[in-house]
Amino acid sequence: MAYRDNWGGKTGSGGVASEDVQNVARRARLRELTMEVVDLKKDPYFMRNHLGSYECKLCLTLHSNEGNYLAHTQGRRHQANLARRAAREQKY
């Protein structure tokens, strides 16, 4: 019997979840929590295009689902563009 596929777990227990499986589950939980808190209808930069993907009008980026867009809004590029936009608006 080959135990290499079930390393670290007892026989018949289904094995220990790998880091990849844990990361996927964690991301799904965070996406669900964020969707409860954030209202995308009020986001001025969020747009759904005719292809069904999501677009950030500030950064001109395309995202396959809402979770990816929300992750993008927490990222370095989007935050830098927000700061740049705020600085420009304060000049005028």
QUIRA-V84529 format. One record per backbone hydrogen bond with DSSP energy under -0.5 kcal/mol. CO is the residue of the C=O (numbers start at 1). NH is the residue of the N-H. If there is no record, write none. Layout:
co->[CO;CO]
nh->[NH;NH]
This chain:
co->[1;3;4;6;10;18;19;20;21;22;23;24;25;26;27;28;29;30;31;32;33;34;38;39;40;42;43;45;47;47;49;53;54;55;55;56;56;61;63;65;66;67;68;69;70;71;72;72;75;76;77;78;79;80;81;82;83;84;85;86;87;88]
nh->[3;6;7;9;13;22;23;24;25;26;27;28;29;30;31;32;33;34;35;36;37;38;40;42;43;44;46;57;49;55;52;49;63;47;57;60;61;56;54;69;70;71;72;73;74;74;75;78;79;80;81;82;83;84;85;86;87;88;89;90;91;92]
